[in-house]
Amino acid sequence: MTDQDLTEVAHFLWEAGTLKSARRTGWWMAGVRDPESVAEHAWRTSVIASVIATLEGADAARAAHMAVWHDSQETRTGDVNHLGKKYAAPGDPEAVTADQTAGMPEVLRTAVRALVAEYEAKESPEAICARDADKLECMLQGLEYRGQGYTSAQRWIDNSRARIVTESGQRLADELLAQSPLDWLRAAMGEKP
């Protein structure tokens, strides 16, 4: 491996950090003033992907790994919400990933590109679990925003719930819908419902 190879990896690590301040723009349409960042969304999506994959008998680490990378292209395209996609198609995730990884060592470049391609193909059990995690995370975030008084978040809750396909994802969604955002804290404190 040459110094140039690591230089490009280091460049990408700086680039990936921009997702910490890149906001998920669809939430602005629901009136949320300071929505979650793309990085925050990707983190919880990866946790959810590992949970769904474990429950579904798929490779949890692979599903979580896909979820970590699923929106990494937004460093270059921004988060294009569904209304924006009506007017300008977002960049092709595989093409953006190819550009992002072009100067990286072959082993890393090949692995990341294959992971993104698998996620986009929507065929493997792990990709299906990771995609369900993306929808479940959006639904969960919507429930949190609705709990904060953003009633327009209901649209995101309903749309996300309708797009979940795995049995475990659907059951988790139903359980989340039956709870309130602070039920976990009450249970942890030993309080009765």
Secondary structure, DSSP 8 states (H G I E B T S, - for coil): --HHHHHHHHHHHHHHHGGGT-B-THHHHTT-SS--BHHHHHHHHHHHHHHHHHHHTS-HHHHHHHHHHTTTTHHHH----HHHHTTS----HHHHHHHHHTTS-HHHHHHHHHHHHHHHHT-SHHHHHHHHHHHHHHHHHHHHHHHTT-GGGHHHHHHHHHT--SHHHHHHHHHHHHS-TTHHHHHHTT---
